Amino acid sequence: MQKMNIPGPKAKKILEQDSKYVSPSYPRAHPLVMSHGKGSEIWDVDGNRFLDFASGIAVIGTGHAHPKVVKAIQDQAEKFLHISSDFYHSTWADLSQKLSEIAPFSEEAGIFLSNSGAECVEAAVKLARYHTGRSQFIAFLGGFHGRTMGALSFTASKSIYRSGFFPSMPGVYHAPYPDTYRPLLASRPGEDYGEVVVRYIEEEILGRLVPPEDVAGILVEPVQGEGGYIVPPPGFFPALRDLCDRHGILLIDDEVQAGMGRTGKMWAIEHFGVEPDIVTSAKGIASGVPLGATIARKSMMTWPEGAHGNTYGGNPLACASALATIDLLQEEFIQNAAEVGEYTKDALEEIQARHKSIGQVRGLGLMIGVDFVKDQASRMPAKTFRNRVEEHCFEHGLVTLGCGKSTVRFAPPLSISETEVDEGLQIFEHAITLTEKE
Ligand SMILES: Cc1ncc(COP(=O)(O)O)c(C=O)c1O
């Protein structure tokens, strides 16, 4: 297998220019300077080809430059690019109707559109406060909800995100996420670990720290993303829904990373048989055009005119792209994510059987994490090992991203084929073998 010489001469020039002017706060994964992409493939400015198993952080669900998405954006661009949320247009109304139709609850929905994941979380938090008249929230350790000041107060995946930015928004209490591979809490015999976590929230957080009648909402990822692609056990969401119902707390389902078909269903929460009250969506919703959506039960959209807004809400390019994206997801790519996801997980489990460095393969659909460990008995995270595997992958033409302490995430376009998965996994296994030899 051929190792590439990256960055090449053209990329080096751009990296130099970038390092002079672009904010140094961005965490860069690899020196990949993109030229163009098609489906699951990317080419850099020096002509190197990569398979993309990262999708621009789980954004490009329909693959790079899908012709139907490009055409929808082009058609809209010829008509108008912007009018602002002070006015109306049909693409915005169409997308809002579509999101209401596909929302993962039986009631009709009200939709607030913004430009990113963090912004749709901000809107959800403000709406929950407004609607309930309560001020406090519960979130989860390992969770990621964005980096704006409100969203950052919920994010608890790495302390670097908070360093230098205190004080955060008061009134956010964090519980352990139900990670059955590395549980933080002790279970009683026979108890589902998800129920253990909900019992902790009820007895320790609501019992000792904040009375339930002051809690507006619980913000939770249906599958934890940045925290390590962690799938909760089956008992978690039903118990959490029940807790919310008993105390009038809103269940806010952050689908920014796990949603829009990635797990093999439109919404990841659909795997767990409960209906949330508010859903946040971004990333995969518009195939790369910035868009965030806060989707709430209509009965909860009680805020009046002027309570929340923005300049770009309902941006026509983003709405056109989202409508084309949702059509493609419904027509073929959600199904593909479910099928190729199963295929990928099986193949990764075969690789795991050959490599003791892999502790766990976990995930739903095409949201799969491979967790590297120092040894399988202790399950100690092997962070440096994981980082080297990623570097080797990149040098051999496979783009991946890490998540959690020691996990490589597999988040390819939902349009990926089994042949492309095979090609990527060959590189992945080669990268593991190289790292094991070091
Ligand atoms: C679950 C979740 N929520 C919110 C966000 C924030 O999204 P953005 O980076 O678009 O602000 C992310 C980003 O990774 C995320 O994974």
The ligand as an SDF file (V2000), in Angstrom:
LIG
                    3D

 16 16  0  0  0  0  0  0  0  0999 V2000
  -24.3470   17.0480   18.9910 C   0  0  0  0  0  0  0  0  0  0  0  0
  -23.8150   18.3700   18.5640 C   0  0  0  0  0  0  0  0  0  0  0  0
  -24.4770   19.4930   18.9070 N   0  0  0  0  0  0  0  0  0  0  0  0
  -24.0460   20.7160   18.5400 C   0  0  0  0  0  0  0  0  0  0  0  0
  -22.8900   20.8670   17.8100 C   0  0  0  0  0  0  0  0  0  0  0  0
  -22.4090   22.2440   17.4240 C   0  0  0  0  0  0  0  0  0  0  0  0
  -22.5140   22.4200   16.0660 O   0  0  0  0  0  0  0  0  0  0  0  0
  -21.7150   23.6030   15.3130 P   0  0  0  0  0  0  0  0  0  0  0  0
  -20.2850   23.2040   15.2860 O   0  0  0  0  0  0  0  0  0  0  0  0
  -22.3620   23.6590   13.9580 O   0  0  0  0  0  0  0  0  0  0  0  0
  -21.9400   24.8460   16.1010 O   0  0  0  0  0  0  0  0  0  0  0  0
  -22.1610   19.7250   17.4220 C   0  0  0  0  0  0  0  0  0  0  0  0
  -20.9210   19.8540   16.6440 C   0  0  0  0  0  0  0  0  0  0  0  0
  -20.1290   18.9590   16.5310 O   0  0  0  0  0  0  0  0  0  0  0  0
  -22.6340   18.4490   17.8210 C   0  0  0  0  0  0  0  0  0  0  0  0
  -21.9750   17.3360   17.4790 O   0  0  0  0  0  0  0  0  0  0  0  0
  1  2  1  0
  2  3  1  0
  2 15  2  0
  3  4  2  0
  4  5  1  0
  5  6  1  0
  5 12  2  0
  6  7  1  0
  7  8  1  0
  8  9  2  0
  8 10  1  0
  8 11  1  0
 12 13  1  0
 12 15  1  0
 13 14  2  0
 15 16  1  0
M  END
$$$$
